[in-house]
Amino acid sequence: MRSPRSTRAVALGLVLAALAPATALASDDLRSPDARDPFVAPAAATPDLRSPDARDAAAGRSAAGSPSVLVVRVPQHRSAAGGMDWGDAVIGAGGAVAVLALTAGGALAVQRRRHVAAARTPAAA
């Protein structure tokens, strides 16, 4: 049998445990920020309406402090005959034939399904 002292301690602990979440939730406002106070505008920083050049000049940045630019010229690839590159033409034609074959195969599959479905339905008398 428990003593009254331990029973009181357990009861006090249960009461404190039950009240702890309630006091924690009482301080939190669970509404959205817009619903809490819709008439107060959010404190946002004012936009800087100066041009980018004016902002750079105010910050002390200038073109004199920028790194130098190195322009690299890439030689253009030219075909040996100076005309048509037949290797690229064959690749393009092969791709076109593949797309045409896929389209024709899809059309035949759909057409075949229509005929099979029409043959299975009983004719209306």
Order of alpha helices (4+ residues) and beta strands (2+ residues): alpha-alpha-alpha-alpha
